Amino acid sequence: MYKFVLLIFLVSASCGTQNSVSTTATGTSETSTPITNGELTFALGEETNLGGMVIAFSEVLEDSRCPTGTQCFWEGRARLLVEMSGDGMTVEQQEIIFGKLKPGESHNHTFYKDGTTTITAKAINPYPTAETGTTGLAYKLVIMVATE
């Protein structure tokens, strides 16, 4: 269902630009959406083909964010793994950190930049609460695509 909603959003955002469709080895079709400015949301494990580049929200490495409604000694953080690939080969794996950094880590949410296209992670949702904690959350990564 999420992929269908994402596809509708991407097709609407492209406003009449031409999409190309290719068939994968498994016989399922993948839509390659032209890169346009906008915000996209990925569920954990979801991927999309954006301008020939496949972007995947592959893993939550850590979620130690302090749940709302509680008091913590440390505000915590969420560490995510995003993968980008082209032609079926992984081009880059990028770790993104929201929240507190440890020594030697950087707070860089831009995980792809090529020519006129920049893709930046904006948020990881939902934020844990005292009731939910971090176990079993339906994680969603919000990214911003910007082209010049």
trRosetta pair geometry for C-beta under 8 A, 3 or more apart (Angstrom, degrees):
i j d omega theta_ij theta_ji phi_ij phi_ji
1 4 5.7 -55 -153 34 33 113
1 5 6.5 30 152 -16 67 104
2 5 5.8 -55 -149 38 33 109
2 6 6.1 33 152 -18 67 108
2 43 4.9 4 163 -11 174 129
2 46 6.2 -83 108 -96 132 149
3 6 5.6 -54 -144 40 32 113
3 7 6.1 37 153 -23 65 105
3 46 6.7 -169 -75 -144 87 113
3 48 7.7 170 -134 -87 84 92
4 7 5.6 -52 -146 34 29 113
4 8 6.5 32 153 -20 63 103
5 8 5.7 -51 -150 34 32 113
5 9 6.5 34 151 -19 64 105
6 9 5.6 -54 -150 36 33 113
6 10 6.2 29 155 -17 67 107
6 40 6.8 58 -145 -155 105 97
6 41 7.3 -136 -96 65 103 70
6 42 7.8 49 -102 -94 148 58
6 46 7.6 140 -19 169 160 140
6 48 6.2 -119 143 -84 139 138
7 10 5.8 -55 -144 39 30 108
7 11 6.2 28 158 -17 66 108
7 31 6.3 88 -133 45 110 146
7 33 8.0 -164 -133 -62 62 130
8 11 6.0 -58 -145 39 27 108
8 12 6.2 26 156 -17 64 110
9 12 5.8 -60 -148 40 27 110
9 13 6.1 26 156 -21 65 110
9 38 7.9 173 156 152 104 144
9 40 7.4 150 107 -114 136 74
10 13 5.6 -53 -142 36 30 112
10 14 6.5 29 158 -22 63 106
10 31 7.8 146 94 111 137 127
10 33 4.4 -44 166 -130 132 160
10 36 8.0 146 -154 37 70 114
10 40 7.5 26 -76 -104 98 114
10 48 7.4 172 -56 -172 153 142
10 50 8.0 -127 -131 -105 137 86
11 14 6.0 -56 -150 32 30 110
11 19 7.0 -46 -109 -41 87 145
11 33 7.4 -109 -68 -116 55 115
12 15 7.2 24 170 -65 41 64
13 36 5.3 172 138 85 107 140
13 38 5.0 -35 -147 -48 147 165
14 17 4.2 -100 174 41 103 105
14 19 7.0 108 86 -60 170 97
14 33 6.4 -139 -53 -163 135 93
14 34 5.7 108 -126 50 122 103
14 36 5.6 -169 -95 -22 64 146
17 34 5.0 -71 129 31 142 146
17 36 7.4 172 17 -61 150 125
18 34 7.6 78 68 -34 53 127
19 31 5.6 -2 172 -168 132 102
19 32 6.5 160 -169 73 77 59
19 33 6.0 -25 -120 -103 108 54
19 34 7.1 -123 -95 -13 62 84
20 31 7.9 146 80 -158 41 56
20 32 4.9 -13 67 56 88 115
21 29 5.3 8 -179 -176 110 121
21 30 7.2 158 -156 76 63 43
21 31 5.6 -32 -103 -104 81 64
21 32 7.2 -169 -89 15 29 80
22 29 7.1 156 82 -152 33 72
22 30 5.7 -20 66 60 84 94
22 32 6.5 44 1 -22 105 114
23 27 6.5 -11 -176 -142 110 33
23 28 7.3 158 -152 81 68 27
23 29 5.4 -46 -98 -98 67 70
23 30 7.6 152 -110 15 19 78
24 27 7.1 -51 73 17 71 19
24 28 5.5 -6 41 61 112 76
24 29 7.5 177 2 -105 81 20
24 30 5.7 72 -40 -18 106 115
30 49 5.2 83 161 -12 113 145
31 49 6.5 175 87 58 45 115
32 49 4.7 -71 -103 129 62 123
32 50 7.8 162 -160 -100 62 6
32 51 7.0 96 177 -102 93 8
32 52 5.7 34 -154 -69 130 52
33 36 7.8 -76 152 8 101 98
33 48 7.2 -15 22 164 122 112
33 49 6.7 133 14 93 75 72
33 50 5.7 -29 68 -117 95 55
33 51 7.1 -47 91 -40 57 54
34 51 5.9 54 -151 -89 36 81
35 50 5.8 75 -91 163 80 92
35 51 3.8 -13 -36 -48 98 137
35 117 5.5 -19 158 -114 157 135
35 145 6.3 -140 -163 175 88 133
35 147 5.8 123 128 -63 106 134
36 145 7.0 77 83 104 41 127
36 147 6.9 -82 -141 14 25 131
37 145 6.2 -167 -133 100 31 79
37 146 5.7 32 -121 -122 90 48
37 147 5.7 -120 -59 29 79 83
38 144 7.6 -152 114 -149 26 59
38 145 5.7 3 55 53 61 101
39 122 7.1 -29 -133 10 108 152
39 142 6.3 -2 -174 -173 107 96
39 143 7.1 164 -153 85 59 43
39 144 5.4 -28 -99 -101 74 68
39 145 7.6 -175 -84 18 24 75
40 48 7.1 -112 -177 40 147 153
40 50 7.9 -103 -32 -84 167 139
40 142 7.5 164 86 -152 42 51
40 143 5.3 -13 61 60 90 93
40 145 6.5 40 -4 -14 110 112
41 140 5.2 10 -179 175 105 117
41 141 7.1 160 -155 80 55 43
41 142 5.2 -21 -101 -99 81 71
41 143 7.8 171 -86 19 32 68
42 46 4.6 -164 -166 78 84 112
42 47 7.5 36 -143 -87 128 28
42 48 7.2 -131 -98 -4 107 107
42 55 7.4 -121 -70 118 150 102
42 56 7.7 161 -170 -157 149 32
42 57 4.0 151 116 -10 130 129
42 140 6.6 159 78 -158 40 65
42 141 4.8 -13 59 57 97 95
42 143 7.1 24 -3 -1 108 110
43 46 4.4 86 56 -17 76 128
43 57 7.1 -180 92 66 26 134
43 138 6.9 -37 -142 174 104 88
43 139 7.1 118 -162 87 55 60
43 140 5.5 -36 -97 -100 53 79
44 57 5.8 -101 -114 119 39 111
44 59 7.6 67 -157 -109 101 20
44 60 6.4 -46 -115 -25 131 103
44 138 7.5 -149 15 -169 108 46
44 139 4.3 65 -45 67 116 106
44 140 7.5 -97 -26 -75 70 37
44 141 7.7 104 -75 -16 59 97
45 56 7.8 -23 -169 -172 24 98
45 57 7.0 -33 7 86 22 82
45 58 7.2 64 -99 -131 41 38
46 56 7.2 -171 101 -143 36 66
46 57 5.9 18 55 40 75 103
47 54 5.5 24 171 179 123 97
47 55 6.3 173 -151 87 74 42
47 56 3.6 -26 -94 -94 106 87
47 57 7.5 -166 -78 18 58 59
47 83 8.0 -38 -106 72 118 98
48 54 7.2 178 90 -146 29 61
48 55 5.9 -11 58 56 76 89
49 52 7.0 16 -179 -100 96 13
49 53 7.3 150 -157 73 57 31
49 54 5.2 -31 -97 -92 68 74
50 53 5.6 -34 72 68 77 85
50 54 7.7 134 19 -105 70 24
50 55 5.7 0 16 1 121 115
50 145 7.1 -137 -175 -102 146 150
51 117 7.4 -124 50 -104 167 164
52 86 6.2 37 140 -135 87 103
53 84 5.8 -3 175 -169 110 100
53 85 7.3 153 -163 75 64 32
53 86 5.2 -42 -109 -78 67 97
53 91 7.5 -49 -142 16 101 147
53 112 7.6 128 146 -154 156 155
54 84 7.0 154 81 -157 55 47
54 85 4.8 -18 60 63 105 86
54 86 7.0 172 14 -80 80 41
55 82 6.8 -9 -169 -178 88 105
55 83 7.6 157 -156 85 41 51
55 84 5.5 -11 -103 -103 68 79
55 112 7.7 -90 -100 -22 117 151
55 119 7.2 -131 -104 176 148 164
55 143 7.6 -80 155 31 151 169
56 82 6.9 159 81 -160 51 58
56 83 4.6 -10 59 60 104 96
56 84 7.7 -174 21 -76 73 34
56 85 7.6 8 1 9 112 103
57 80 6.9 -35 -155 -178 88 125
57 82 6.0 -29 -105 -107 54 79
57 139 7.7 -154 149 118 133 109
57 141 4.5 178 -111 18 139 134
58 81 5.0 -56 70 101 100 100
58 82 6.8 149 13 -118 88 23
58 83 5.0 44 -24 -3 135 111
58 93 7.9 -55 38 -133 145 100
59 80 7.0 158 88 -160 55 56
59 81 4.2 14 55 41 97 117
60 63 5.7 -3 168 -37 126 109
60 78 6.8 -49 -152 -168 102 97
60 79 7.4 115 -172 80 56 56
60 80 5.8 -33 -110 -105 57 73
60 81 7.9 -141 -69 16 16 80
60 124 7.9 117 -113 -162 108 139
60 139 5.6 175 -57 -54 134 170
61 79 4.1 -54 68 103 110 106
61 80 6.6 -170 9 -94 89 15
61 81 5.8 94 -42 -31 107 99
61 95 6.9 -13 3 -134 152 106
62 77 6.8 36 106 92 114 86
62 78 6.7 -176 95 -145 67 36
62 79 4.2 41 40 30 97 108
63 76 7.7 45 168 161 46 124
63 77 8.0 -123 -133 106 36 42
63 78 4.7 12 -112 -113 75 87
63 79 7.8 -137 -63 28 49 62
63 128 7.0 126 154 -36 118 128
63 134 4.3 174 107 -158 120 139
63 137 7.4 -116 136 32 173 138
64 74 7.6 -3 137 103 117 116
64 76 3.9 -147 115 -147 73 106
64 77 6.0 16 58 44 92 57
64 78 7.7 -176 30 -75 54 48
64 99 7.9 -167 72 106 78 158
64 134 7.6 -62 -85 -30 26 164
65 75 7.1 -16 -144 154 64 66
65 76 4.1 177 -104 101 24 123
65 77 6.4 101 -72 -64 74 5
65 78 5.6 -20 -34 -44 115 91
65 98 7.8 -14 -74 102 125 99
65 99 5.8 -143 -95 -81 92 152
65 127 6.6 -100 124 -153 149 79
65 128 5.7 151 82 25 103 110
65 134 7.1 131 46 -82 83 123
66 70 6.3 -141 178 82 85 102
66 71 7.8 -14 -172 -172 129 17
66 72 3.5 -131 -118 14 123 146
66 74 7.1 177 -57 93 112 51
66 75 5.3 -87 2 -149 120 41
66 76 4.9 163 -29 9 66 118
66 128 8.0 -163 112 73 20 111
67 70 4.9 56 73 17 90 123
67 72 7.9 119 31 -43 59 124
67 127 7.9 142 -133 148 53 79
67 128 4.1 -77 -100 119 87 99
67 129 5.3 79 -172 174 104 10
67 130 5.1 145 125 -68 126 44
67 132 7.3 -180 -134 63 128 75
67 133 6.1 -66 -68 -108 146 41
67 134 7.4 -134 -69 -42 103 79
68 127 6.3 64 -21 122 112 116
68 128 7.3 169 9 98 72 54
68 129 5.0 -34 56 -117 92 69
68 130 6.8 -92 90 -20 52 80
69 129 5.7 45 16 -171 124 79
69 130 3.5 -89 94 -14 122 122
69 131 7.5 31 60 -16 157 75
70 130 5.0 145 -44 -93 95 97
72 75 6.6 134 86 -95 124 28
72 76 6.6 -25 140 -23 162 106
74 100 6.6 -66 178 1 96 167
75 99 6.0 -162 116 -161 101 103
75 100 5.4 139 67 -40 97 114
76 99 5.7 -36 109 176 53 154
76 100 6.4 156 96 18 8 115
77 97 5.7 1 175 -171 131 94
77 98 6.2 163 -161 84 76 50
77 99 3.1 -167 -108 81 68 120
77 100 4.7 -118 -50 48 112 70
77 101 7.4 107 -91 -67 155 38
78 97 7.3 159 81 -153 48 49
78 98 4.7 -1 54 56 96 102
78 99 6.0 105 11 1 64 123
78 124 4.9 -125 103 72 153 155
79 95 6.1 -6 -172 -172 98 104
79 96 7.3 158 -155 80 50 45
79 97 5.2 -14 -102 -101 76 78
80 95 7.0 153 78 -156 45 54
80 96 4.8 -17 60 59 99 96
80 97 7.9 -175 20 -76 71 33
80 98 7.6 33 -5 -2 109 100
80 121 7.4 167 64 -140 137 158
80 124 6.2 -178 -46 -91 135 135
80 141 6.3 125 -168 -95 163 128
81 93 6.1 -9 -167 -173 100 103
81 94 7.4 148 -154 76 52 42
81 95 5.9 -27 -97 -98 67 66
81 96 7.9 179 -82 18 20 78
82 93 7.4 156 81 -158 45 53
82 94 5.0 -21 64 63 95 95
82 96 6.1 35 -4 -11 114 118
82 111 5.4 55 74 149 137 168
82 121 7.1 -157 -34 -69 149 125
82 141 7.2 172 -86 166 111 168
83 90 5.9 -56 -168 -134 113 106
83 92 7.3 173 -151 92 52 49
83 93 5.2 -20 -102 -104 79 75
83 94 7.7 173 -85 19 31 70
84 90 7.6 102 78 -159 43 64
84 91 5.1 -50 104 60 88 108
84 92 5.0 6 52 56 104 89
84 93 8.0 -170 22 -79 67 32
84 94 7.3 28 -3 -3 105 110
84 111 7.4 165 -29 135 125 105
84 112 5.9 117 -77 -84 162 126
85 88 6.7 -17 151 176 125 8
85 89 5.9 -175 -159 88 102 32
85 90 4.7 -60 -92 -102 109 40
85 91 5.3 165 -113 -2 40 82
86 89 6.8 -23 70 57 55 78
86 91 5.5 40 11 -46 91 128
90 93 6.6 5 177 -47 127 89
92 111 7.7 174 116 170 126 89
92 112 7.6 157 65 -93 139 86
94 111 3.9 148 105 -147 164 113
94 112 7.7 -128 -18 -49 155 72
96 109 5.9 62 -147 -127 112 66
96 111 6.2 -64 -69 -62 113 127
96 121 4.7 44 -156 26 158 163
97 101 6.2 102 117 -97 147 80
97 105 6.2 23 10 168 163 134
97 107 6.7 -91 78 -111 103 60
98 109 7.9 52 -81 -96 79 116
98 121 7.7 -113 -61 129 104 123
98 123 7.2 77 -115 -142 150 41
98 124 5.2 -157 14 14 153 114
101 105 4.3 -155 -164 84 99 113
101 106 7.2 41 -138 -101 146 5
101 107 5.8 -96 -56 -60 137 93
102 105 5.2 75 55 -1 68 124
108 111 7.9 128 126 -71 90 59
109 120 5.1 63 115 -169 96 85
109 121 4.3 -120 -169 58 98 84
109 122 7.2 108 158 -72 146 30
110 113 5.9 25 161 -45 121 113
110 118 6.0 -39 -144 -170 115 102
110 119 7.2 124 -155 79 64 45
110 120 4.7 -36 -94 -98 65 87
110 121 8.0 -148 -72 15 21 71
111 119 6.1 -51 64 96 78 95
111 120 7.3 139 11 -114 71 34
111 121 6.2 49 -10 -23 117 102
112 117 7.2 -24 126 121 103 99
112 118 7.1 159 93 -154 66 37
112 119 4.0 19 54 40 108 110
113 117 7.2 180 -143 95 40 59
113 118 4.9 7 -107 -110 85 78
113 119 7.6 -148 -64 25 52 64
114 117 5.5 -4 62 60 78 99
116 147 5.3 54 129 -163 99 74
116 148 4.1 -116 -156 41 101 95
117 145 7.1 -20 -161 -167 94 88
117 146 7.3 151 -153 84 47 51
117 147 5.1 -16 -96 -99 71 84
118 145 7.7 157 83 -155 50 43
118 146 4.8 -13 61 63 96 100
118 147 7.8 177 22 -79 66 38
119 143 5.8 10 -177 174 93 126
119 144 7.3 168 -152 82 49 49
119 145 5.4 -12 -105 -103 82 70
119 146 7.7 180 -80 23 37 69
120 143 6.5 156 81 -160 39 75
120 144 4.9 -14 62 56 94 97
120 146 7.3 12 6 5 108 111
121 124 7.7 9 174 -51 118 84
121 141 6.3 -53 -137 -173 104 106
121 142 7.4 104 -165 80 61 54
121 143 5.5 -46 -101 -102 49 80
122 142 4.6 -59 66 106 105 101
122 143 6.3 161 3 -116 89 21
122 144 5.3 83 -48 -24 119 101
123 141 7.6 168 88 -155 50 44
123 142 4.4 14 52 42 89 120
124 139 6.4 -19 -172 -158 96 100
124 140 7.4 156 -158 79 50 47
124 141 5.8 -18 -105 -103 73 67
124 142 7.6 -150 -72 17 28 79
125 139 7.3 141 82 -153 44 50
125 140 4.9 -20 66 61 93 97
125 142 6.7 49 -3 -22 109 109
126 132 7.6 21 96 86 128 165
126 137 5.9 -138 51 -160 91 116
126 138 7.3 48 1 61 103 74
126 139 7.8 -121 18 -105 58 44
126 140 7.5 52 -33 25 59 97
128 132 5.7 -142 -150 87 68 100
128 133 5.7 -13 -164 173 123 20
128 134 4.7 -51 -86 -72 143 71
128 137 6.6 -92 -86 -68 82 142
129 132 4.9 70 48 22 86 96
129 133 7.8 -58 71 -32 48 28
130 133 7.7 15 -168 -62 22 62
132 135 7.7 -160 163 54 66 66
132 136 7.7 -124 -171 74 90 91
132 137 6.4 82 154 -86 126 92
134 137 6.0 -55 -160 -12 49 124
